[in-house]
């Protein structure tokens, strides 16, 4: 990793509260949290934003949210994000076949029209820095209302920030997902 975590006792008390919650939720303090925690106010704001996007009352289906976060993580080559978000897909009852097909969702019969529209939009935002074609916008509007599109856009933007942060600092997976072979996108790697 490019930056090392500090000893937990070196973080401010309010960041250690977040770490306590992570340990209860995941069984350990997450390495990205320890690195974001080097900038305590940014970390606190990030945690609140994540909580808002991942709330139970979100207008977006939890499985759809997880599919989008894994796909954006694959594109951005974030091994940690694919690991933890893949584990969330598993916990949400998504079949192994569907999870394994996510990096090639266009070629798979496992995805609903709603999921396809969201994944196409997430890819357009991630690959082209927000250059969404009229066709993609029209398809999105067939399946989502304006509040849902806003929420989806926020989720895609958040996951891009998070996965790019983790990938840039070379944060490794922490062994959450039982399917470690979730391919990352190969288009930008020349493969």
LINWO-V141362 format. One line per field, one symbol per residue. ss: DSSP state (~ for helix, > for strand, _ for the rest). phi: phi as a letter, one per 20 degrees, with the letter a starting at -180 (. if undefined). A space follows every 50 residues. Layout:
BEGIN
ss->???
phi->???
END
This chain:
BEGIN
ss->_______~~~__~~~~~~~~~~~~~~____~~~~~~___~~~~~~~~~~~ ~~~________~~~~~~~~~~~~~~___~~~~~~~~~~~~~____~~~~~ ~~~~~~~_____~~~~~~~~~~~~~~~~_____~~~~~~~~~~__~~~~~ ~~~~~~~~~~~~~~~~~~__________________~~~__
phi->.fcefeggfeefgffffffgfffffdnaffggfffgffdgfffffffffg fffdffeffeggfggfgffffffffeleffffffffffggfenfffffff egfcgfedefdfgffffffffgfffffdlneeffffffffffdcefffff ffffffffffffffgfffelfffdmeeedfeegefdgedme
END
